[in-house]
Amino acid sequence: MSGIDDTAASDIPKGGWVDRLLPAAARPYARLARLDRPIGTWLLLFPCWWSIAFASSQPLSRESLILFATFGIGALTMRGAGCTFNDICDRDFDAQVARTRDRPLPSGQVTVRGAAVFLAVLLALGLAILLTLNPFAIAVGVASMVLVFTYPLSKRVTYWPQFVLGLAFNWGALLGWAAVREEISLAPVLLYVGGIFWTLGYDTIYAHQDRGDDPAAGVKSTARRLGLGSKPWLYAFYLIAAALFAATGHVVGLGWVFYAGLALATLQFVWQVADVDLDAPKDCLAKFRSNRLAAWLILGSIVIAQLAR
């Protein structure tokens, strides 16, 4: 073993709203969609919201607010679909990892057939939401499905599945812009690439939770590839992300308010890397979750800078 403290065990919250409010039959499906762990939905959603705010000269207009809400529902639905497909593919791996062995599929609470039906329902809902957008945005959204179904398989063949996750999780940077402007230009591409580096940072920290169990399970990750030498890489990932976000603001023509907010978010990124204990699963999870604060800072700075024009 690697010497990692494995007391973190299950990543499923006990006694939360799922246990208190949902009937017993619905709880495994809520957990399959990660409704009890919303941080992944937030991390999928923020690139969408950033892009909408960058693309909208009036980010608080009725049209923009409708898009914010639409993408919020879409992120919740598609994150659930992605997690369900991931768990179907990884059920045998998950059974070998302390953090994941009591998830609904490896623990037998949900059958593969039941999970497949649930996945089909979520994909149908996601398609219905996508069809409310303009035709160009619909085409951009459909193209993302290749990435959604590629990520779970990438963990078997490359030590950089976090890069593949970044490709999928930040597609909203392109889709949000397309939903507002019906085209793709340099700004959303810069935002998209910046988001990929952001994901490389936060998901490498996340993957360190399983660094001890992953070799036996046959799962590859940047945490395994970089090991305890990850911190210089994490600094680089986050700083490149921040530089590309700054470049996006420059292309869009935002003022100093945006850069002030981005600077605060960048400090939060640096703090994560400086303070994280890569041998402590609970601390890795806490630092991973803290990315929501940095993401809100970036979103707020974009909106305020747009309104200040």
C-alpha positions in Angstrom: 0.0 0.0 0.0 1.1 3.6 -0.5 0.7 4.7 3.1 -2.4 6.8 2.3 -4.9 7.0 5.2 -7.8 5.0 3.9 -10.3 6.1 6.6 -12.2 8.2 4.2 -14.0 5.1 3.0 -17.4 5.8 1.2 -17.9 9.0 -0.7 -21.7 8.7 -0.2 -23.1 11.1 2.4 -25.2 9.5 5.1 -28.2 11.0 6.7 -28.5 13.8 4.1 -31.6 15.0 2.2 -31.7 12.0 0.0 -32.1 9.7 3.1 -34.5 12.1 4.8 -36.8 13.2 1.9 -36.8 10.5 -0.8 -38.6 7.1 -0.8 -36.2 4.2 -0.4 -36.7 3.0 -4.0 -35.6 6.4 -5.4 -32.5 6.9 -3.2 -30.1 4.7 -5.3 -31.0 6.5 -8.5 -30.5 9.9 -6.9 -27.1 8.7 -5.8 -26.4 7.3 -9.2 -27.0 10.8 -10.6 -24.9 12.3 -7.8 -27.8 14.5 -6.7 -26.5 14.3 -3.1 -23.0 15.6 -4.3 -23.7 18.7 -6.3 -20.1 19.9 -6.7 -19.7 18.0 -10.0 -22.8 19.8 -11.4 -21.4 23.1 -10.4 -18.0 22.4 -12.1 -19.8 21.4 -15.3 -22.1 24.4 -15.1 -19.7 27.2 -14.5 -18.0 27.1 -17.9 -21.5 27.4 -19.4 -22.4 30.4 -17.2 -19.0 32.1 -17.8 -19.4 31.8 -21.5 -23.0 33.1 -21.5 -21.8 36.1 -19.4 -18.8 36.7 -21.7 -21.1 36.6 -24.8 -23.9 38.7 -23.4 -23.5 42.5 -23.3 -26.5 42.4 -20.9 -25.9 39.4 -18.7 -28.8 40.1 -16.4 -31.3 40.6 -19.2 -34.4 38.3 -19.4 -32.9 36.4 -22.3 -29.6 35.8 -20.5 -31.3 34.8 -17.2 -33.4 32.2 -19.2 -30.2 30.8 -20.6 -28.6 30.7 -17.2 -31.6 28.7 -15.9 -31.7 26.4 -19.0 -28.1 25.5 -18.7 -28.5 25.0 -15.0 -31.2 22.3 -15.6 -29.2 20.9 -18.5 -26.0 20.6 -16.4 -27.9 18.8 -13.6 -29.4 16.4 -16.1 -26.2 15.7 -18.2 -24.0 15.4 -15.1 -26.4 12.7 -13.9 -26.3 11.0 -17.3 -22.5 11.1 -17.4 -22.1 9.7 -13.8 -24.6 6.9 -14.6 -22.7 5.9 -17.7 -19.4 6.2 -15.8 -20.8 3.9 -13.0 -22.1 1.3 -15.5 -18.6 1.2 -17.1 -16.7 1.2 -13.8 -18.8 -1.0 -11.6 -16.1 -3.7 -11.4 -13.4 -1.1 -10.7 -15.6 0.7 -8.1 -16.1 -2.6 -6.2 -12.3 -2.6 -5.6 -11.9 1.0 -4.3 -12.8 1.8 -0.7 -14.3 5.2 -1.6 -16.7 3.8 -4.3 -17.5 0.2 -3.4 -20.9 1.0 -1.8 -22.1 3.1 -4.8 -25.5 1.8 -6.2 -24.2 -0.5 -8.9 -21.2 -2.3 -7.2 -23.3 -2.7 -4.0 -26.2 -4.2 -5.9 -28.8 -1.5 -5.0 -29.3 -0.9 -8.8 -29.1 -3.4 -11.6 -27.2 -2.7 -14.8 -30.5 -2.8 -16.7 -32.1 -0.4 -14.2 -29.2 2.0 -14.6 -29.4 1.8 -18.4 -33.0 2.7 -18.4 -32.3 5.6 -16.0 -29.5 6.8 -18.3 -31.9 6.7 -21.3 -34.4 8.9 -19.4 -31.7 11.4 -18.5 -30.4 11.6 -22.0 -33.9 12.1 -23.3 -34.4 15.0 -20.9 -31.1 16.4 -21.9 -32.0 16.3 -25.5 -35.3 18.1 -24.8 -33.5 20.9 -23.0 -30.9 21.2 -25.9 -33.7 21.5 -28.4 -34.8 24.8 -26.8 -31.6 26.4 -28.1 -30.8 27.8 -31.6 -29.9 25.3 -34.4 -26.2 26.1 -34.3 -26.1 25.5 -30.5 -28.0 22.3 -30.9 -25.3 21.0 -33.3 -22.5 22.0 -30.9 -24.3 20.3 -28.0 -24.8 17.1 -30.0 -21.1 17.0 -30.8 -20.3 16.9 -27.1 -21.8 13.4 -26.7 -18.7 11.8 -28.1 -16.7 13.2 -25.1 -19.4 12.2 -22.6 -19.1 8.6 -23.5 -15.3 8.6 -24.0 -14.2 9.7 -20.5 -15.0 6.5 -18.5 -13.1 4.4 -21.1 -10.0 6.7 -21.0 -9.1 5.6 -17.5 -8.3 2.2 -18.9 -5.8 3.4 -21.5 -4.1 6.7 -20.4 -2.7 8.2 -17.3 -4.3 11.5 -18.4 -8.1 10.8 -18.2 -8.3 14.2 -16.4 -7.5 15.8 -19.8 -10.4 13.9 -21.4 -12.7 14.9 -18.5 -11.6 18.5 -19.2 -12.6 18.2 -22.8 -16.0 17.0 -21.8 -16.7 19.1 -18.7 -15.8 22.4 -20.4 -17.7 22.0 -23.6 -20.2 24.4 -22.1 -17.7 27.2 -22.8 -18.4 26.6 -26.5 -22.1 25.8 -26.1 -22.9 28.8 -24.0 -21.3 31.2 -26.5 -23.1 29.4 -29.4 -26.4 29.7 -27.5 -26.0 33.5 -27.3 -24.3 34.4 -30.6 -24.9 31.4 -32.9 -21.2 31.1 -33.8 -17.9 30.1 -32.3 -15.0 32.6 -32.2 -11.6 33.0 -30.4 -13.0 34.0 -27.0 -14.9 30.8 -26.3 -12.0 28.7 -27.6 -9.7 30.5 -25.2 -12.2 29.9 -22.4 -12.6 26.3 -23.3 -8.8 25.6 -23.3 -8.5 27.5 -20.0 -11.2 25.3 -18.6 -9.4 22.1 -19.6 -6.3 23.2 -17.6 -8.6 24.2 -14.7 -10.0 20.6 -14.8 -6.5 19.1 -14.9 -5.9 21.0 -11.7 -8.9 20.2 -9.6 -9.4 16.7 -10.8 -5.8 15.7 -10.2 -6.3 16.8 -6.6 -9.6 14.8 -6.6 -7.8 11.7 -8.0 -5.3 11.7 -5.2 -8.0 10.3 -2.9 -7.8 7.0 -4.7 -4.0 6.9 -5.4 -3.6 3.9 -3.1 -6.5 1.8 -4.5 -6.3 2.6 -8.2 -3.3 0.4 -9.1 -5.0 -2.8 -7.9 -8.2 -1.7 -9.7 -6.3 -1.0 -12.9 -7.5 2.6 -13.0 -5.1 5.2 -14.4 -5.0 8.9 -13.4 -2.8 12.0 -13.4 -2.5 11.4 -9.6 -0.8 8.1 -10.3 1.3 9.4 -13.0 2.6 12.5 -11.1 2.4 11.1 -7.6 3.6 13.2 -4.8 5.4 15.4 -7.4 2.1 16.7 -8.5 2.3 20.2 -6.9 4.5 21.9 -9.5 2.2 20.5 -12.2 -0.9 21.7 -10.3 0.6 25.2 -10.1 1.2 25.1 -13.8 -2.3 23.8 -14.6 -4.0 26.5 -12.6 -1.8 29.4 -13.7 -2.2 28.5 -17.4 -6.0 28.3 -16.8 -5.9 31.8 -15.2 -3.8 33.2 -18.1 -6.3 31.9 -20.7 -9.3 33.2 -18.7 -7.5 36.6 -18.7 -6.9 36.3 -22.4 -10.7 35.6 -22.9 -11.5 38.8 -21.0 -9.0 40.8 -23.2 -10.6 39.5 -26.4 -14.1 40.3 -25.1 -12.9 43.8 -24.0 -13.7 43.6 -20.3 -12.3 46.2 -17.9 -10.3 46.1 -14.6 -13.2 44.7 -12.5 -12.9 41.3 -14.3 -9.1 41.1 -13.8 -9.5 42.0 -10.1 -12.0 39.1 -9.6 -9.9 36.8 -11.7 -6.9 37.7 -9.5 -8.8 36.7 -6.4 -9.8 33.4 -8.0 -6.1 32.8 -9.0 -5.1 33.3 -5.4 -7.6 30.7 -4.4 -6.1 28.3 -6.9 -2.6 28.9 -5.5 -3.9 28.4 -2.0 -5.3 25.1 -2.9 -2.0 23.8 -4.2 0.1 25.3 -1.4 -2.2 23.9 1.4 -3.4 20.6 0.1 -2.1 17.4 1.7 -2.0 14.9 -1.2 -1.8 12.0 1.3 -5.1 13.1 3.0 -8.2 12.1 1.1 -10.5 14.3 3.1 -8.3 17.3 2.5 -8.1 16.5 -1.3 -11.9 16.4 -1.4 -12.2 19.7 0.5 -9.7 21.5 -1.9 -11.5 20.0 -4.9 -14.9 21.3 -3.6 -13.4 24.7 -2.9 -13.2 25.4 -6.7 -16.8 26.5 -6.5 -15.7 29.6 -4.7 -13.1 30.5 -7.4 -15.7 29.8 -10.1 -18.2 32.2 -8.4 -15.5 34.9 -8.2 -14.9 34.5 -11.9 -18.6 34.6 -12.8 -19.2 37.6 -10.6 -16.3 39.5 -12.1 -17.5 38.9 -15.7 -21.1 40.0 -14.9 -20.0 43.1 -13.0 -17.4 44.0 -15.7 -20.1 43.7 -18.4 -22.5 45.8 -16.5 -19.8 48.5 -15.9 -19.2 49.0 -19.6 
